[in-house]
Amino acid sequence: MNVPFEPTRQTLDYQKSDAAHHIHAFLDQKALNAEGPRVIVRGEGLYLWDSEGKRYLDGMSGLWCTQLGYGRHDLTHAAATQMDRLAYYNMFFHTTHPAVIELSELLFSLLPGHYSHVIYTNSGSEANEVLIRTVRRFWQVMGKPHKKVMIGRWNGYHGSTLAASALGGMKFMHEMGGLIPDVAHIDEPYWYAQGGDLTPAEFGHRCALQLEEKILELGAENVAGFIAEPFQGAGGMIFPPESYWPQIQRICRQYDVLLCADEVIGGFGRTGEWFAHQHFGFEPDTLSIAKGLTSGYIPMGGLVLSKRMADALVEQGGVFAHGLTYSGHPVAAAVAIANLKALRDEGIVRQVKEDTGPYFQQVLREVFGNHPLIGEIQGTGLLAALQFAEDKATRKRFANENDLAWQCRTFGFEEGVIIRSTLGRMIMAPALVATRAELDELVDKTRIAVDRTARLANRL
Ligand code: PXG
């Protein structure tokens, strides 16, 4: 049982003070101040409670991160024990510590065999910052210092720091903080919106070929790596057509461009595989990880390197001019160990692959397959997106799809479920410990929210 929390202050009081001190993520702060944020005070399993005592089923695992759900005492115990033993030390100046070593042993026992090294960070954004410098360093060591350009995708998301947001393809983010040199972008493989008359297979192929065109335009001798999420996460939970990843891999290999998978959302069991690239069947050179590494209980991320890259950096690289105070933090490492052991030893990832994942996908298709508002359902494991469509036959999207999706999310809150809206898509990514009954509740409540949205759009 989680420790109950009775808020000692009125919601309005919290909201006023919140408005006085915070600039929240990705919204107009003035508008939020007028409305007031929900104050979340407690979590247990898949459920959250707000300061008014209202309970929500969290269909988004926080921000795609609480794989084990809330209130896991094995994780809190691991943190407390490690804090008592060694609250902090670092990996600078000829030191290391058992927690980070044991974490890495465990991590690489879960990863395919061609990965060998990791550089820990505190977040996914940092993992992608480190990625750029590490990839460039690798090419310097390999005697190809001109290989500097990173290619990302429009609408991709790789974090909010300067270089990570530049790798990402969200133009409104670029407008706020500027781009950095030596970054280019190609289109995302979003067939429903951009596929036109092409079949998904043709479109996937066409999108992948854009990478080849971009490499040739920039000169392969200048291109260091291609970064992408195996499936687009924050950009709308968009799955590429099956033809996409094999072509991308072929192109990266052909032009000696590193294939860098951002597994921050897809990693640690979300798709039913330990890592999303395994679901899609390709072999990246690097993996950016965070979120599910600790189930979000404490910040931790990292950049995983292939043995080929690590060997070059270690054997020929000399001084690696990088380091973060909290890289491999013992308390974060202890929590990550407890988290990964639970995901493995309680058979949670296997359960997502064999039981709850297929069940969730089947129920979603039964409930929404013929829904008047839903044009497409994508997903696998405990991950799904519902695409709103004004006209399903022509895949026409609503001009105000953003507003509709936001409204649907608000209806969800009213019904006691948290789902995510992006453009015209509703996203679900519940904790991996979700039971069939909890998945039923998630789908039921989402259906009520979608029905209410359909009535608003005169579709029901
Ligand atoms: N890469 C990917 C693929 C991500 O999804 C990051 C990097 C950055 O991680 P940090 O730990 O620096 O935030 C992310 C983060 C959303 C949402 O609502 C998604 C993220 C963060 C916040 C909200 O979809 N992804």
Residues whose N, C-alpha, C, O or C-beta is under 5 A from the ligand:
A	BS01	PXG	L63 S123 G124 S125 E126 Y157 H158 G159 E229 G233 A234 D262 V264 I265 A290
